[in-house]
Amino acid sequence: MPVYIKIKNQKKSTVMKKLTTLSIALLFSAGAAFAQSNEATLSQVGDDNSATIDQVGDQNYTSLSQADGATADVDQVSASESFVSLSQIGASSATILQNNKNSVQGFGDQWNTAESSKLATQSGSGNTMEITQLSFFNQAYVDQLGANNSMKILQDGGISNVARVMQDGSENSVDISLIGSINRVKAEQYGSGNSADVSVTGSRNNESGGSGTSYIYQDGSNQSATVTVTGDRNFYDVEQYGIGSNASVSFDGNDNRAVLSQDGNFNAITATVESGDLNTFDISMLNNSNSAKYVVEAGNSNDIDETVSGQGNQTVMRIESDGALSSSNILDVTKTGNSNVLSGVIIGSGNEITTMQMGNRNSIGTTFLTKDGIDVTGSGNTISISQMSNDNMSLNSVTGSGNSISVTQQ
């Protein structure tokens, strides 16, 4: 079927020349079925250009290059196996909608694609990119280079969607929402003051087949990473390197797992189980003056393991619930260094708390928290505390029956 191209305010006869305002619609003649294998290749050179591209049908391809202050709006509707390749330089904005399966920003299975193969990029300051992919087997693979850039990705309505994003600069933000199952995220940020917010609703969101890891990686200072998971059997990894960073992971569901690691000073971690069973947190913190908070609002058989190495680190825990006791939860904390602190409260039964502090002037209990020491209310809880070296302190309170507490100081 014929394909009609409409170009507004075209200064030259060829699409590849400079355009002030460009609008292309790839349509079918009246009464025909949807077109197949449409292709739009556009280049705009200059400031404040705009491009609007609408493609209806399957196997559509768009390649768009724009300079400073440009605006791009690309819609591929009912478009299976469609592709968008985008490059913008300067304070530009892009909005991309793909409404069917196997749609891509880039090419191929991009989970392991080389960095040099990325095809959706924005360079400069003040860029914005918004990608919406509806259905399944969609992939978003995008870069932003510079400062004060923002990226928003929504993948909704299916399985095996992939979001791979990278931001290099300062004060950048990425917001990713995944709804479905077996979806995967790789988010990398380099610089200072960057933020990553990932919201997941569904099950088995990680590497294809449920055997791998989705992750957030941040390298710099004053970074923040937030992962909110609603569903079962999700797996996420957060890594932060630098100073003054914050990581927060929240689970509402069962059999989820998070691995959180921080290497630097004045960092903070918050791990929360809003509701659910058999959730696991593996925490690693290196260097000094870091803080960690672990909360089980309601749930059973959750497992939190923390390893801390450095000076002046603080850990607070809270295992309790409103109206129903939390039981059989496990908290295992190992701290190596001086002047480290552990404190918290347990309300429930059959919980196990094991902590080892190796160094001088470590304490179980401190007045900077609402609960001083380990405060246990319930039955059948087991508390084991070991403090090695000199000038250590342990302050604990146990109320209930069948509880066991042991303190070793040497």
C-alpha positions as CSV (number, residue, x, y, z in Angstrom):
1,M,0.0,0.0,0.0
2,P,1.2,3.5,-0.6
3,V,2.6,5.5,2.3
4,Y,2.0,9.3,2.4
5,I,4.4,11.7,4.1
6,K,3.4,15.2,5.1
7,I,6.0,17.8,5.9
8,K,5.2,21.2,7.2
9,N,7.4,24.3,6.8
10,Q,10.1,22.4,4.9
11,K,12.9,24.8,3.8
12,K,14.7,22.2,1.6
13,S,13.3,19.5,-0.7
14,T,15.0,16.7,1.3
15,V,14.0,15.5,4.7
16,M,17.6,15.3,5.8
17,K,18.0,19.1,5.7
18,K,17.2,21.6,8.4
19,L,13.6,21.8,9.4
20,T,11.9,24.4,11.6
21,T,8.7,22.4,12.3
22,L,8.3,18.8,11.1
23,S,5.3,16.6,11.2
24,I,5.2,13.2,9.5
25,A,2.3,10.8,9.5
26,L,2.6,7.4,8.0
27,L,-0.9,6.4,7.0
28,F,-2.8,4.0,4.7
29,S,-5.0,5.0,1.8
30,A,-8.8,5.0,2.6
31,G,-10.3,1.6,3.4
32,A,-6.9,-0.2,3.4
33,A,-5.5,-2.4,6.2
34,F,-2.8,-1.1,8.5
35,A,0.5,-0.4,6.7
36,Q,3.5,-2.6,7.3
37,S,7.3,-1.9,7.4
38,N,7.1,1.9,7.5
39,E,10.4,3.8,7.8
40,A,11.1,7.4,8.9
41,T,14.6,8.7,8.9
42,L,14.9,12.4,10.0
43,S,17.7,14.8,10.9
44,Q,17.2,18.3,12.3
45,V,20.1,20.8,12.6
46,G,19.6,24.0,14.5
47,D,17.7,25.3,17.5
48,D,14.2,24.8,18.8
49,N,13.1,22.2,16.2
50,S,10.1,19.9,16.7
51,A,9.3,16.5,15.2
52,T,6.0,14.6,15.5
53,I,6.0,11.1,14.1
54,D,2.9,8.8,14.1
55,Q,3.2,5.2,12.8
56,V,0.3,2.8,12.7
57,G,0.9,-0.9,11.9
58,D,3.7,-3.4,12.4
59,Q,7.5,-3.4,11.8
60,N,7.8,0.4,11.9
61,Y,11.2,2.1,12.1
62,T,12.1,5.6,13.2
63,S,15.5,7.2,13.2
64,L,15.6,10.8,14.6
65,S,18.5,13.2,15.2
66,Q,18.0,16.6,16.7
67,A,20.1,19.6,18.0
68,D,19.6,22.2,20.7
69,G,16.1,22.8,22.2
70,A,14.4,20.2,20.1
71,T,11.1,18.4,20.9
72,A,10.3,14.9,19.7
73,D,7.0,13.1,19.9
74,V,7.0,9.6,18.5
75,D,3.8,7.3,18.6
76,Q,3.9,3.8,17.3
77,V,0.3,2.4,17.7
78,S,-0.6,-1.3,17.2
79,A,3.0,-1.6,16.3
80,S,4.6,-5.0,16.8
81,E,8.3,-5.3,16.3
82,S,8.8,-1.6,15.9
83,F,12.0,0.4,16.6
84,V,13.0,3.9,17.6
85,S,16.5,5.3,17.3
86,L,16.9,8.7,18.9
87,S,19.7,11.2,19.3
88,Q,19.3,14.7,20.8
89,I,21.9,17.2,21.7
90,G,21.1,20.2,24.0
91,A,18.1,21.0,26.2
92,S,15.8,18.8,24.4
93,S,12.7,16.7,25.2
94,A,11.4,13.4,23.9
95,T,8.1,11.5,24.4
96,I,7.8,8.0,22.9
97,L,4.7,5.8,23.0
98,Q,4.8,2.2,21.8
99,N,1.6,0.2,22.1
100,N,2.3,-3.4,21.3
101,K,4.8,-6.2,21.7
102,N,8.5,-6.4,20.7
103,S,9.0,-2.6,20.5
104,V,12.5,-1.2,21.1
105,Q,14.6,1.9,21.7
106,G,17.6,0.3,20.1
107,F,18.0,-3.1,18.5
108,G,18.2,-6.7,19.5
109,D,18.0,-8.2,23.1
110,Q,19.6,-5.3,24.9
111,W,20.1,-6.9,28.3
112,N,23.7,-7.7,27.4
113,T,24.1,-5.3,24.4
114,A,27.5,-3.5,24.4
115,E,27.5,0.2,25.5
116,S,28.6,1.3,22.1
117,S,25.4,-0.1,20.6
118,K,23.0,2.2,22.4
119,L,20.9,4.2,20.0
120,A,18.7,6.4,22.1
121,T,20.8,9.2,23.6
122,Q,20.4,12.8,24.9
123,S,23.5,15.0,25.5
124,G,23.7,18.3,27.3
125,S,21.7,19.9,30.2
126,G,18.1,20.1,31.0
127,N,16.9,17.2,28.7
128,T,13.7,15.2,29.4
129,M,12.7,11.8,28.0
130,E,9.5,10.0,28.6
131,I,8.9,6.4,27.3
132,T,5.7,4.5,27.5
133,Q,5.6,0.9,26.4
134,L,2.3,-1.1,26.7
135,S,2.2,-4.9,26.1
136,F,5.1,-7.3,26.3
137,F,8.7,-8.1,25.1
138,N,9.4,-4.3,24.9
139,Q,12.8,-2.8,25.5
140,A,14.0,0.7,26.4
141,Y,17.8,1.3,26.2
142,V,18.7,4.9,26.6
143,D,21.5,7.3,27.8
144,Q,21.5,10.8,29.1
145,L,24.8,12.7,29.3
146,G,25.0,16.0,31.2
147,A,23.3,17.8,34.1
148,N,19.7,18.3,35.3
149,N,18.3,15.6,32.9
150,S,15.2,13.6,33.7
151,M,14.0,10.3,32.4
152,K,10.7,8.5,32.9
153,I,9.9,5.0,31.7
154,L,6.6,3.1,32.0
155,Q,6.3,-0.5,30.9
156,D,2.8,-1.8,31.6
157,G,0.7,-4.8,30.6
158,G,2.9,-7.7,29.9
159,I,6.0,-9.8,30.5
160,S,9.7,-9.8,29.7
161,N,10.1,-6.0,29.3
162,V,13.6,-4.5,29.6
163,A,14.6,-1.1,30.8
164,R,18.3,-0.2,30.5
165,V,19.2,3.4,31.3
166,M,22.4,5.3,32.0
167,Q,22.9,8.9,33.2
168,D,26.3,10.5,33.5
169,G,26.4,14.0,35.1
170,S,24.8,15.7,38.1
171,E,21.3,16.3,39.4
172,N,19.9,13.7,37.1
173,S,16.7,11.7,37.8
174,V,15.2,8.5,36.5
175,D,11.8,7.2,37.3
176,I,11.0,3.6,36.2
177,S,7.6,1.9,36.6
178,L,7.2,-1.8,35.7
179,I,3.8,-3.6,35.8
180,G,3.8,-7.3,34.9
181,S,6.2,-10.2,35.4
182,I,9.8,-11.2,34.4
183,N,10.6,-7.6,33.7
184,R,14.2,-6.4,34.1
185,V,15.9,-3.1,35.1
186,K,19.5,-2.0,34.7
187,A,19.9,1.6,35.9
188,E,23.3,3.3,36.1
189,Q,24.1,6.8,37.4
190,Y,27.5,8.5,37.6
191,G,28.1,11.9,39.2
192,S,26.5,13.8,42.1
193,G,23.0,14.4,43.4
194,N,21.4,11.8,41.1
195,S,18.2,10.0,42.0
196,A,16.7,6.7,40.8
197,D,13.1,5.6,41.7
198,V,12.0,2.1,40.6
199,S,8.4,0.9,41.2
200,V,7.5,-2.7,40.5
201,T,4.2,-4.4,40.6
202,G,4.0,-8.1,39.7
203,S,6.1,-11.2,40.2
204,R,9.4,-12.7,39.2
205,N,10.8,-9.4,38.0
206,N,14.5,-9.9,37.4
207,E,16.6,-11.8,34.8
208,S,14.6,-13.8,32.3
209,G,13.6,-17.1,33.8
210,G,13.8,-15.8,37.4
211,S,17.5,-16.6,37.8
212,G,19.3,-13.3,37.6
213,T,19.3,-9.8,39.0
214,S,17.9,-6.4,38.2
215,Y,20.0,-3.6,39.7
216,I,20.6,0.1,40.4
217,Y,24.3,1.2,40.3
218,Q,25.3,4.7,41.5
219,D,28.8,6.0,41.7
220,G,29.3,9.5,43.1
221,S,28.0,11.6,46.0
222,N,24.6,12.4,47.5
223,Q,22.9,9.8,45.4
224,S,19.5,8.3,46.2
225,A,17.9,5.0,45.1
226,T,14.4,3.9,46.0
227,V,12.9,0.5,45.0
228,T,9.3,-0.2,45.9
229,V,8.1,-3.8,45.1
230,T,4.5,-5.1,45.3
231,G,4.3,-8.8,44.4
232,D,6.2,-12.1,44.9
233,R,9.6,-13.5,43.9
234,N,11.2,-10.3,42.8
235,F,15.0,-9.8,43.0
236,Y,16.8,-6.4,43.1
237,D,20.4,-5.3,43.7
238,V,21.4,-1.8,44.7
239,E,25.1,-0.7,44.7
240,Q,26.3,2.8,45.8
241,Y,29.8,4.1,45.9
242,G,30.7,7.5,47.3
243,I,29.6,9.9,50.1
244,G,26.2,10.8,51.5
245,S,24.1,8.4,49.5
246,N,20.8,6.8,50.5
247,A,19.2,3.5,49.5
248,S,15.7,2.4,50.3
249,V,14.0,-0.9,49.4
250,S,10.5,-1.9,50.4
251,F,8.7,-5.2,49.8
252,D,5.0,-5.9,50.0
253,G,4.7,-9.6,49.1
254,N,6.4,-12.9,49.5
255,D,9.8,-14.5,48.7
256,N,11.4,-11.3,47.5
257,R,15.1,-10.6,47.7
258,A,17.3,-7.5,47.8
259,V,21.1,-7.1,47.9
260,L,22.2,-3.7,49.0
261,S,25.8,-2.6,49.2
262,Q,27.4,0.8,50.0
263,D,31.1,1.7,50.0
264,G,31.8,5.2,51.4
265,N,31.0,7.5,54.3
266,F,27.7,9.1,55.7
267,N,25.6,6.7,53.7
268,A,22.2,5.3,54.8
269,I,20.1,2.2,54.0
270,T,16.5,1.5,54.8
271,A,15.1,-2.0,54.3
272,T,11.3,-2.5,54.9
273,V,8.9,-5.4,54.7
274,E,5.5,-3.8,54.6
275,S,3.8,-7.2,54.6
276,G,4.8,-10.7,53.5
277,D,6.8,-13.8,54.3
278,L,10.1,-15.3,53.3
279,N,11.7,-12.0,52.2
280,T,15.5,-11.6,52.3
281,F,17.8,-8.6,52.6
282,D,21.5,-9.0,52.3
283,I,23.3,-5.7,53.4
284,S,26.9,-4.7,53.1
285,M,28.3,-1.4,54.3
286,L,32.0,-0.3,54.2
287,N,33.7,2.7,55.8
288,N,32.5,5.2,58.4
289,S,29.5,7.0,59.9
290,N,26.9,5.0,58.0
291,S,23.4,4.1,59.2
292,A,21.0,1.3,58.6
293,K,17.3,0.8,59.5
294,Y,15.4,-2.5,59.2
295,V,11.7,-2.7,59.6
296,V,9.3,-5.7,59.4
297,E,5.8,-4.2,59.7
298,A,4.0,-7.5,59.3
299,G,5.2,-10.8,58.2
300,N,6.9,-14.1,59.1
301,S,10.2,-15.9,58.3
302,N,11.9,-12.8,56.9
303,D,15.7,-12.8,56.9
304,I,17.9,-9.7,57.2
305,D,21.7,-10.1,57.1
306,E,24.0,-7.1,57.6
307,T,27.8,-6.9,57.5
308,V,29.4,-3.6,58.5
309,S,33.1,-2.6,58.4
310,G,34.2,0.8,59.7
311,Q,33.8,3.3,62.5
312,G,30.8,4.9,64.1
313,N,28.1,3.0,62.2
314,Q,24.6,2.7,63.5
315,T,21.9,0.1,63.0
316,V,18.3,0.2,64.2
317,M,15.7,-2.6,63.8
318,R,12.0,-2.8,64.3
319,I,10.1,-6.1,64.0
320,E,6.5,-5.7,64.9
321,S,3.0,-5.3,63.4
322,D,-0.4,-3.7,64.1
323,G,-2.9,-6.3,65.2
324,A,-0.8,-9.4,64.3
325,L,2.5,-10.5,65.6
326,S,5.5,-11.1,63.4
327,S,7.2,-14.4,64.0
328,S,10.2,-16.5,63.0
329,N,12.1,-13.5,61.5
330,I,15.9,-13.6,61.5
331,L,18.3,-10.6,61.9
332,D,22.0,-11.3,61.7
333,V,24.3,-8.3,62.2
334,T,28.1,-8.4,62.1
335,K,30.1,-5.2,62.8
336,T,33.8,-4.8,62.6
337,G,35.4,-1.5,63.9
338,N,35.0,0.9,66.8
339,S,32.1,2.9,68.2
340,N,29.4,1.0,66.3
341,V,25.8,0.9,67.7
342,L,22.9,-1.5,67.4
343,S,19.4,-0.9,68.9
344,G,15.8,-1.8,68.2
345,V,12.5,-3.4,69.2
346,I,10.9,-6.9,68.6
347,I,7.3,-7.7,69.2
348,G,6.4,-11.2,68.2
349,S,7.4,-14.8,68.7
350,G,10.1,-17.2,67.6
351,N,12.3,-14.4,66.2
352,E,16.1,-14.8,66.2
353,I,18.6,-11.9,66.6
354,T,22.3,-12.6,66.3
355,T,24.8,-9.8,66.5
356,M,28.6,-9.7,66.8
357,Q,30.6,-6.6,67.3
358,M,34.4,-6.7,67.0
359,G,36.2,-3.6,68.1
360,N,36.3,-1.1,70.9
361,R,33.5,1.1,72.4
362,N,30.7,-0.7,70.6
363,S,27.3,-0.7,72.2
364,I,23.9,-2.4,72.2
365,G,21.7,0.5,73.2
366,T,21.9,4.2,72.8
367,T,19.8,7.2,73.6
368,F,19.6,8.6,70.0
369,L,16.9,6.0,69.2
370,T,13.4,5.7,70.6
371,K,14.1,2.2,71.9
372,D,17.2,1.9,74.0
373,G,19.0,-1.4,73.4
374,I,17.2,-4.5,72.2
375,D,13.6,-4.4,73.6
376,V,11.8,-7.8,73.2
377,T,8.2,-8.5,73.8
378,G,6.7,-11.9,73.1
379,S,7.5,-15.5,73.5
380,G,10.1,-17.9,72.2
381,N,12.5,-15.3,70.9
382,T,16.3,-15.9,70.9
383,I,18.8,-13.1,71.3
384,S,22.6,-13.8,71.0
385,I,25.1,-10.9,71.5
386,S,28.8,-11.1,71.2
387,Q,31.1,-8.2,71.8
388,M,34.9,-8.7,71.3
389,S,37.6,-6.3,72.6
390,N,37.3,-3.4,75.1
391,D,34.8,-0.9,76.6
392,N,31.7,-2.4,75.0
393,M,28.2,-2.1,76.4
394,S,25.0,-4.1,76.1
395,L,21.6,-2.9,77.4
396,N,18.6,-5.1,76.7
397,S,15.0,-5.7,77.9
398,V,13.0,-8.9,77.5
399,T,9.3,-9.3,78.4
400,G,7.4,-12.5,77.9
401,S,7.8,-16.3,78.2
402,G,10.2,-18.8,76.8
403,N,12.6,-16.1,75.6
404,S,16.4,-16.7,75.5
405,I,19.1,-14.0,75.7
406,S,22.9,-14.5,75.9
407,V,25.6,-11.8,76.1
408,T,29.2,-12.6,75.6
409,Q,31.9,-9.9,76.2
410,Q,35.6,-10.7,75.9
